[in-house]
């Protein structure tokens, strides 16, 4: 008895899982057969719903909010292949638009609204600090500051006295001790 209940539950679960993809595919296909995108002031539409008829795929129309039907919008002929067809409009001013695609056989492939936003002004940002104009702070005394003649003279005197003292010390050490 327990085995039959388990088998019945498994069968119902499998039946539900088998019908779920078909139900989901039906709802997504019914929504729209077009995909609309914007890049700056360019609006483009892509579809795969149209078939070529008398050498044409169909037309797409871009309607502003004040336009009511396909004929009033900016129309562009679809171009593409059997896999996908596309159309684009450039120089579109900011606002809300409706894109309608009608295939060459008279069937509407889809309708979708799109918002074209104002192009943002480019911002200039720097992620690095500017390099010093006269070199880097390194080496003997640093190379980025401009020292005066007095400072350079004192530095040269110190270096010279260090060299003379080192030479005198090494000379004294090299002589044998005399008693």
Backbone torsions as a table, in degrees:
resi	resn	phi	psi	omega
1	UNK	NA	-41.5	-179.3
2	UNK	-66.8	-35.2	178.8
3	UNK	-65.7	-36.4	-179.4
4	UNK	-69.8	-35.9	176.8
5	UNK	-65.7	-43.0	178.9
6	UNK	-62.7	-42.3	179.0
7	UNK	-64.9	-39.8	179.3
8	UNK	-65.6	-44.1	178.6
9	UNK	-63.3	-43.1	179.0
10	UNK	-62.8	-40.7	179.0
11	UNK	-64.7	-41.6	177.9
12	UNK	-65.9	-38.7	178.8
13	UNK	-64.7	-44.4	178.4
14	UNK	-64.0	-38.7	178.8
15	UNK	-65.2	-41.4	178.5
16	UNK	-66.1	-40.7	179.7
17	UNK	-66.8	-32.1	-179.6
18	UNK	-73.2	-33.0	-178.6
19	UNK	-85.9	-17.9	-178.4
20	UNK	-62.0	-48.7	179.2
21	UNK	-61.3	-36.4	179.4
22	UNK	-66.5	-38.9	178.9
23	UNK	-68.0	-41.4	178.7
24	UNK	-66.9	-39.7	178.9
25	UNK	-64.7	-36.0	179.6
26	UNK	-65.5	-39.7	-178.9
27	UNK	-73.0	-37.2	-179.3
28	UNK	-72.7	-32.5	179.5
29	UNK	-73.2	-27.4	-177.8
30	UNK	-79.0	-20.6	-176.5
31	UNK	-67.2	-59.0	-179.3
32	UNK	-167.1	143.3	178.0
33	UNK	-99.8	17.5	-179.5
34	UNK	-128.8	159.3	175.5
35	UNK	-129.8	121.3	-176.5
36	UNK	-111.6	138.4	177.3
37	UNK	-141.2	157.9	177.3
38	UNK	-126.0	144.0	172.9
39	UNK	-138.6	104.7	-176.3
40	UNK	65.4	-120.6	179.5
41	UNK	-104.0	20.4	179.1
42	UNK	-111.2	129.7	176.4
43	UNK	-111.9	132.2	178.9
44	UNK	-131.5	151.2	179.9
45	UNK	-131.3	141.7	178.2
46	UNK	-131.2	138.6	176.9
47	UNK	-145.0	161.1	173.3
48	UNK	-128.7	15.2	-174.4
49	UNK	-87.0	-17.3	-173.9
50	UNK	-92.5	149.3	173.1
51	UNK	-117.2	150.9	-177.4
52	UNK	-73.3	132.5	-178.3
53	UNK	-137.5	117.6	-177.2
54	UNK	56.5	39.3	177.1
55	UNK	79.4	4.6	-179.3
56	UNK	-126.2	149.0	178.5
57	UNK	-92.2	-34.5	-177.8
58	UNK	142.9	-167.7	-179.0
59	UNK	-131.9	154.9	174.0
60	UNK	-122.9	145.3	-178.0
61	UNK	-129.7	137.5	178.1
62	UNK	-107.6	112.9	-176.3
63	UNK	-107.0	133.0	173.3
64	UNK	-80.3	176.6	-176.9
65	UNK	-67.4	-20.2	-179.7
66	UNK	-90.3	-5.7	-178.9
67	UNK	-99.2	141.8	-171.6
68	UNK	-105.9	-29.5	-175.9
69	UNK	-134.1	171.3	-174.5
70	UNK	-55.0	-42.0	-175.0
71	UNK	-67.4	-24.5	-177.5
72	UNK	-81.3	-19.2	-175.6
73	UNK	-81.4	175.2	175.1
74	UNK	-79.0	110.6	-175.4
75	UNK	-94.9	141.0	177.4
76	UNK	-136.6	138.2	177.9
77	UNK	-75.2	139.8	176.0
78	UNK	-71.8	145.1	173.9
79	UNK	-135.0	155.5	178.7
80	UNK	152.3	-150.0	-176.8
81	UNK	-127.9	-174.9	178.5
82	UNK	-68.2	-19.9	-179.5
83	UNK	-81.0	-46.0	179.6
84	UNK	-152.5	148.3	178.0
85	UNK	-124.1	150.2	-176.9
86	UNK	-146.8	162.5	174.6
87	UNK	-150.0	157.6	-179.2
88	UNK	-147.4	149.8	175.1
89	UNK	-124.6	131.3	178.0
90	UNK	-112.9	160.3	-179.7
91	UNK	70.6	32.9	-178.9
92	UNK	-82.8	128.0	-179.9
93	UNK	-77.5	157.8	-178.4
94	UNK	-59.6	142.6	178.9
95	UNK	155.0	-174.5	178.3
96	UNK	-103.7	131.0	-176.6
97	UNK	-129.4	161.4	173.7
98	UNK	-120.5	131.0	177.7
99	UNK	-106.6	128.2	177.7
100	UNK	-123.1	133.6	176.6
101	UNK	-117.0	124.5	176.1
102	UNK	-119.7	122.9	-178.9
103	UNK	-71.5	165.3	-177.9
104	UNK	-66.4	-18.3	176.9
105	UNK	-88.8	5.5	175.9
106	UNK	91.7	-2.0	-179.3
107	UNK	-85.8	134.8	176.7
108	UNK	-78.9	119.9	-179.6
109	UNK	-76.7	-29.6	179.3
110	UNK	167.2	164.7	177.6
111	UNK	-136.2	134.7	-179.0
112	UNK	-150.2	141.1	177.0
113	UNK	-88.9	150.7	179.1
114	UNK	-145.7	145.5	177.8
115	UNK	-111.3	124.3	176.2
116	UNK	-100.6	118.7	-177.6
117	UNK	-95.8	163.3	178.4
118	UNK	-63.9	137.2	176.9
119	UNK	-67.7	133.2	-179.9
120	UNK	-80.5	146.1	178.0
121	UNK	-69.6	136.5	-179.8
122	UNK	-65.6	138.1	177.2
123	UNK	-106.0	138.6	180.0
124	UNK	-102.5	119.9	177.6
125	UNK	-131.7	147.5	-178.6
126	UNK	-115.7	134.5	178.2
127	UNK	-103.7	-1.0	179.4
128	UNK	-128.0	159.0	178.3
129	UNK	-87.0	148.2	-179.6
130	UNK	-68.3	149.6	-179.6
131	UNK	-76.4	148.9	176.7
132	UNK	-60.4	145.6	-175.7
133	UNK	-78.5	-21.1	-176.0
134	UNK	-120.4	29.8	178.7
135	UNK	111.2	-170.4	-178.6
136	UNK	-114.0	159.2	179.1
137	UNK	-81.1	93.3	179.7
138	UNK	-166.2	174.9	178.4
139	UNK	80.6	-163.3	-178.0
140	UNK	-78.7	109.9	175.3
141	UNK	81.2	-3.8	-178.5
142	UNK	82.0	146.0	-175.6
143	UNK	-113.5	4.6	-175.1
144	UNK	-99.7	-13.6	179.9
145	UNK	-104.1	148.6	178.3
146	UNK	-99.8	108.1	-178.4
147	UNK	-90.0	151.3	178.4
148	UNK	-82.1	173.4	-177.7
149	UNK	-64.6	-32.4	179.3
150	UNK	-64.6	-44.7	179.9
151	UNK	-65.3	-41.8	178.1
152	UNK	-65.6	-38.0	178.5
153	UNK	-64.7	-43.3	178.7
154	UNK	-64.8	-42.0	178.3
155	UNK	-62.7	-41.7	178.9
156	UNK	-65.3	-39.6	179.1
157	UNK	-64.1	-40.5	178.7
158	UNK	-66.0	-41.7	179.1
159	UNK	-65.3	-42.5	-179.7
160	UNK	-63.9	-44.1	179.5
161	UNK	-64.9	-34.8	176.7
162	UNK	-65.7	-40.5	178.8
163	UNK	-66.7	-43.1	179.9
164	UNK	-64.5	-42.3	-179.8
165	UNK	-65.7	-39.2	178.2
166	UNK	-64.8	-43.4	179.6
167	UNK	-64.2	-42.6	179.3
168	UNK	-62.9	-43.2	-179.6
169	UNK	-63.9	-45.7	-179.4
170	UNK	-66.9	-34.1	178.6
171	UNK	-67.4	-40.9	178.7
172	UNK	-65.5	-35.9	-178.8
173	UNK	-73.2	-27.3	-176.9
174	UNK	-78.5	-19.5	179.4
175	UNK	-75.3	142.8	175.8
176	UNK	-71.3	153.0	-179.6
177	UNK	-70.3	133.2	177.7
178	UNK	-118.0	132.5	179.7
179	UNK	-98.8	NA	NA
